[in-house]
Amino acid sequence: MDLISDGIYNLIIFVLAIYIGYHVVWNVTPALHTPLMAVTNAISAIVIVGAMLAAALTVTPLGKAMGTLAVALAAVNVFGGFLVTRRMLEMFKKKAPKAQAEKH
């Protein structure tokens, strides 16, 4: 007989993961942000594959709906990650001198 249900354990782990993830992400230096975004995009791509497998293997309509939602959210995460990575890389490009910029 368990004193605490498995749902409570899962909720505690979820809350701790949010707390630790928040502090880890906000304390990253800007120089490391772009490589970490590339790794995050790769992980999200793996999540998409897992979500597609989970959605395909379920038999209930709720399972299919949740799997489809997981695929959609992971795809948005990957797309947004690539946009943020591209924007960060543009910040490191050298700007054209003002004389050349005025001619165009």
N, C-alpha and C positions, 0 to 999 in steps of 0.2 A: 504494500500500500504506500503510494507516494504521497508525501506531504505537499509537494508542489507539482502541479500538472506540467506536462511537456509544453503546452502552449505558453505558460509563464516563462519557462526556460528560453523558448524561442524568442519571446518578446524582449527579454533581458539581453539576449545576444544581439538582437536587432538594434536596440537602443544603444548598446555599447559600440556596435559597428558604426552607427551614425555619428556618435560622439568622437570616436577615434578618427574616423574618416574626415570629419570636418577639420579637426586640428592638424591632421597630416597634410591635407590639401592647402589650407591657408598658411601654413608655415614653409611652403616650398619657395625657394628663391627663384626669381624670374629666369635665370640661366638654365635651370633644370626643368622649367615648365614645358618646353616644347618636346624634349625627349620623353617625358612622362606622359604627355598627351598622345604621343605615337603608341606607347605601350598600352595606354587606356583604350585607344581605338582598336588595337589588336585583341584585347580582352573582350571588348564589346562585340567584335565580329565572332568570337567564339561563343559568346552568349546568344547571338542570333542563331547560330547553328544548333545549339542546345535547345533553344526555344522552339525552333522548327521541328526538331525531333520529338520534343515533348508534346507539341500540338498534334503532330501526326500520329503519335502512339496512343492518345487518349480516345476514349469511346463516348464520353459524355459531352453534351453541348457546352456545359460550363467549362470543362477542360479545354475544349477547342477554342472557346472565346478567350480564355485566359492565356492560352498559348499564342493566339493571334495578337493579343494585346502586348504580350512580352516581346514578340518579334517586332511589332511596330515601335515600341518604346526603345528597344535596343537599336533599331535602325535610325531613329531620331538622334540617339546618343552618338552613334558613329558619325552621322552627317554633321552634327553640331561640333563634334570633336575635330573633324577635318577643317571646318570653317575657322575654329579658334586657332588651330595649329597654323593654318595659312596666314591668319592675321598676325600671329606672333612672329612668324618668319619674315613678314613684310616689315616689321619694326626693326629688324636687324639689317635690312638692305641700306646701302649707302645712298644718300639723296644726291640728286644732280646739283651742280653748282647753280647759284642764282642767275648767272648770266645765261646759261643754257636754258634754264627754266623760263625766263622771260621771252626768249625767242620763239618758243612754241606756244 
